[in-house]
Amino acid sequence: MTAALMAVAAGLTIAVLLLLWRWRNSHLRQHEALKTREEHLTVALWGSGEQFWDFDLDRRELHLLHADESGAEPGIGLSVSSRRVSLPVVHPHDRASLRRRLRAHLRGRDPVFSSEHRVDADGDGNWVWMRVHGRTVERDVHGRPRRLAGTARDTTSNRHAEAERRIASEVLRSMSEAVAVLDRELNFVAVNPAFSQITGYDDVEALGRPFTMLDSDHSEGRGSALRQDLGRQHWQGNVWMTRRDGEEILCHVKHNGILDAGGEVNFHVVVLSDITEQKRAEQELRYLANYDALTSLPNRSLLSERLARAIVRARREGGHVAVLFLDLDRFKDVNDSLGHATGDRVLRAAAERVQHAVGPQHTVARLGGDEFTVVLEGLAAPEEAEEVARRVIESFALPLALDEHHEITVSPSIGISLFPDHAQVPTELLKHADTAMYQAKAAGRRTWQVYSARMDEATRRRATLAGLLRRVVERDELTLVYQPRYSLHEQRVVGTEALVRWHHPEFGLVPPDQFIPLAEDTGLILEIGEWVLREACTTLRQWHEAGLEGMRMSVNVSAIQLLRGDLAATLARILAETGVASGQLELELTESAIMANVGRSASVLHACRILGVGVAVDDFGTGYSSLAYLKRLPLTTLKIDQEFVGDLTRDPDDEAITSTVIAMGHSLALTVVAEGVETAGQLKFLRDHGCDEVQGHYVAAAMDRDECLAFLSRPVPVPA
């Protein structure tokens, strides 16, 4: 029995031991599993950077569970610890939102509590962004939440990075330059909107394609050269590229290679700026700085540069340089009468003829207005310059075609100066050529003159006369002479034309063609013109007092008086002072004077006609006036220029022009006067064709006041 009991007891003991051993083994396995899970959780917690938190709502206690390296266990090096912390201070701007989200979860409206807000965890005023997620993990018997648990993560750096990313993205979107990111193989990875605007390729079309799709030069080797340029880490340069629509644009390219950890270029950032218009503008500015916009010839600046280089070469080689200064004769009449548009066409045509005459190897420049300059290089002899001048003048023999139906004839006057004969520097050569050109005009126009030292004396004389002219009225150096006008119908003298003369004590009689242009250039013509009007009216009053009541007086008026002076008011004052009837006074103006400003001229002349003063067009037929304008002007008289009258009975063309002008004048109810009548044949032709009055040496030359009074007081025999 005892043995049996002992056996049972031993069996039970063994069974208990086995159970204990099995329980221990099971417990150890569970402990190991828990430990393994804890280790995995700890590693995950440490690796994620998240903070696990547990909040007791009843006690309002917050516990943080976090990975701790200080209590590391063997093989893991990490442990998990929990600590109670005070509730962090939430930023005032985020508190309302946090309460609203927490309340929504606690009341069951949101299954998960989630918020991102700023907290001052350390109480040092350093706000950090935290993203918090959690849910209810324990409730009381009534189902009310007692504990919340979840995770928290510091997102400050992420938010800064996101803000920087958004800023960078917005900057890229708003940039006017095209930005493209390329991979190692120079294929597009990303582009900004400006890229699409500049190249025409949107992001879908560009991505994955090679950068060389923009290459405008498809010749062999160009693509590899561009690839080589972009193969460098940093590079910039100007490259012609082709847009999607085929248009070529010039781009400034900036390239930066982005290195990977191994120091190899992993990505390429390319910035493109379309500089096509900028380059065109720069080229246009350079062109405008050196070339005349109207004729495309070099301007004064480029001329000076080329002339200086030509002198340097000629000095080194012992050669000659010639400067030709050209001025178109009477171009102002063309410009004033036909308008600036027509004048511009004439200048362009003149530029072409000059360039063609001198050849492409020489420089032709436009200095302004109707002035051109030619620089001739490599001359074997100075006489070659005169040969070129002759060719230039001959090139203007044919009329210039303005359009299909209109032509105009102009001619140049040319002055020539030579290096090294006349000057050593560009400015002196140009000045001497200009001086010679004025001498060519004085010699009758449509010719050339080579500079000589004596020409400077003429220039100095002109300058001296301009100075003396300022006191010509004050010194009583002006006088008037009078040339009679004879009526072919009444067969008597009906009036005279007053002509101004200048007698200087030193220079003697100065011709009007010398001092009148000077007076107009200096503005002194206003003072001189008023003196002439007053003197002529005073003479006319004296003649009337001497018994010549029906006599009329004509006075020449310049364009300056017409456009810049108060002509009507001056006339009214002088007529009142002298007591002359306005109907006995007539103003004579050239076509060019009237056409300088037709609108202003018409206004002033209408004011003069209201006073009763007559208006005559002098030298008719030599200018470029429009008959339509003449019809609108308040004219009373038409004077045929002596250029046509002088060849009557010899030149059928002049006879046809003269008879046409007479008929036209009568159709406009104008008195027609022929100037420069010298012969009986001319007088007969004019009488036969109905001309009203004549004036010229065949009737009488110009005389002073007393001599003319004596002439008018006796019958004037005029042969038939």
TATAWO-V673736 format. One line per field, one symbol per residue. psi: psi as a letter, one per 40 degrees, with the letter a starting at -180 (. if undefined). burial: # if it has 16 or more other ideal C-beta (glycine too) atoms within 10 Angstrom, else .. A space follows every 10 residues. Layout:
psi=???
burial=???
//
This chain:
psi=dddddddddd dddddddddd dddddddddd dddddddddd ddddddddei hhihhhddef hhhhhihhed fhihedeiih ihihiihihi hdeedddddd ddddddeedh dhhhihiiig deeeeghihh hhiiihehia deeihdiiia iihheddddd dddddddddd dddeheihhi hiadefihdi iiddddddee hiddddheii deeehdheih edddddddde eidhiiihhh ihideehhih ihhhhhhhia deeihdihhh hhhheddddd ddddddddee ihddeeiiad dddddddddd ddddddefai hihhhihhhf dddddddeid dddddddddd ddddddddie eihhiheibf hihhhhifhd iddddddddd ddddeediih hdadehiihi iihhihiihe ddieiddddd dddddddddd ddeeifaihh iidddddddd dddddddddd fdddefeiii ihhihhhdde fiheiihhhi ihhiddeahh ideddddddd deeedddddd dddddddddd dddddeegde iihhhhhidd ddddigdddd dddddddeeh hdeehhhhii ddddedgddd dddddddddd dehihihifh eeafihdddd deigidihhh ieddddeied hddddddddd dddddddefi hhhhifhdid ddddddddee idiihidddi ihiidddddd ddeiihhhi.
burial=.......... .......... .......... ........#. .#..##...# #####..... .#..###... .......### .......#.# ...#...#.. ##..#..... ..#.#####. ......#### ##.#.#.... ....#.##.# #####..... .......... .#....#### ##...###.. ##.###.### #....#.... ######.... ..#..#...# ....#...#. ##......## #####.#... ....#..#.# ####.#.... .........# ##..#.#### .###.##..# #..#....## ########## #.######.. .##.###.## #####.##.. .######..# #######.#. .#..##.##. .##.##...# .#.......# #########. .##..#..## ########## #....##### #...#..... ....##.##. .#....##.# ########.. ..######## ##.#.....# ....##.### ...####### ########## #.##...... ########## ##..#.##.# ##.##..#.# .#.####### ######.#.. #..##.###. ..######## #####...## ..#.###### ##.#####.. ...##.###. ##..#....# #######... .##.##..#. ######.### .##.#..##. ##.....#..
//
